[in-house]
Amino acid sequence: MKLSYRLLITLLLVGMALVLMAAFFKTQRYPGSDLLILLGLIIQFVAGVLVVWKFANRLDNRQ
């Protein structure tokens, strides 16, 4: 699977949306909102690491 910057940015935005939705659920005291926040943060972390990894590989290929 080829990772494009568009896919990685989309993953980051999905993670942000999950965290915002979970924060709203937490203010309403819905059960499971903690897990939704954790899932959103994990998605954001993975997307961020993959963006840095892809950028570093691109710089390495130039040399």
KERO-91350 format. One record per residue (C-alpha): x, y, z. Coordinates in steps of 0.1 Angstrom, whole numbers, plus 2048, in hexadecimal, padded with zeros to 3 digits. Each point is the difference from the previous one (the first is absolute). Layout:
KERO-91350
XYZ...
//
This chain:
KERO-91350
80080080080E8217F67FD81B81B7F98227F18008208137DB8047F97F97DF81181580981E7F08228047DE7F07FD80A7E881C80B81D8157DF8127FA7EC7E08098137FD8207F98258097DB7FB7F97FF7E181681181381D7E881E7FC7E27E97FF80C7ED81E8068208137DC80A7FA7F57DD80B81580481F7EF8208097DE7EE7FC80E7E38167FB7E57E68117DF80881D7F67EA80B8247F88227F98108067E47E77F58167E381981B80B81B7E68027F87F27DE8018237F082180881080F7E07F57F58077DC80F8228028217F380D8027E57E57F88197E581A81980D81B7E58027F97F47DD8028247F382280580F80B7DD7F47F58087DC8108228018217F180D8007E57E57FB81A7E581D81480D8167E18027F87F77DC80D8217F48237F980D
//
